[in-house]
Amino acid sequence: MRSSKYDSALKALSKKSYFKTSEARELGVPARMLVYFYEQGILERLGRGIYRSTSSETGLDLNDEGLVLTAISIPRGAICLISALCFYELTDQIMREYWIAIPHKETSPKRPLTRIVRMRNMTLGHTSVKIGKYKVNIFDRERTIVDAFRYLSHEVAIKALQEYLKPTKDRKPDLEKLARYAKILRVKITPYILALTT
C-alpha cells in the first residue's frame, strides 16, 4: 500500500480490538476514508460504524474470534443462549450465529451473523470471562440453562440441563442457584431436575 497521510492514525487504530467511526474522526480519518480502506481490504467492518484492522492479530482461534469481536463491540450486551451453551460445553449445537443479549429498551445493533435477544433482566447471572486476552460479558451457566428453557426448544434445554448436572473435576452443579434463578425468571425447571436426578 502506498503511503498515506492517514498512516499514523491507522497504525494507532490498528492497536485496538475494534474502533468506532467517531474515534477515527478524532484522529483525522473521515468516514469516507474508512469505507475506502474497507474496500481495499485494510479494514474489516464488524458492524455499522465499527471497524478493525485486518492486520491486527487477536491471538484467538477462528471459532472464538468472531464471537469475541462481536461481544466486545456491544459493551452493554452479554453472550447468551446457544453461544453461551457452546462456551460452557453444555450443548452439541453448532454456533451458526453469535447470540448476544441486550437490555430490553436498547436499539438492536446490527452485526453480521449475530442474533440479538432483548432481555428485561440483564443483571441476574451476568458475569465476565477472559477469552484469550479479551474480557467479554456472558451469562453464567445457571442463567444460561434457565434462559434455554425460556427461549430455546425443550429438546435443546433438557440436553443442556443433562450436561450441566454431570459433575466434572472443574465444576459441580449448583442446584440452589439454578432453582433461585428459575424462580426469579418464572421458569418451572424443578420437574426436569427431578426427572434427571432421580
Buried (B, 14 or more C-beta within 10 A) or exposed (E): EEEBEBEEBBEBBBEEBBBBBEBBBEBEBEEEBBBBBBEEEBBBBBBEBBBBBEEBEBEBEEEBBBBBBBBBBBEEBBBBBBBBBBBBEBBEBEBEBBBBBBBEEEEEBEBEEBBBBEBEBBEBBBEEBEBEEBEBBBBBBBBBBBBBBBBBEEEBBBBBBEBBBEEEEEEEBBBEBBBBBBEEBEBEBEEBBEEEEE
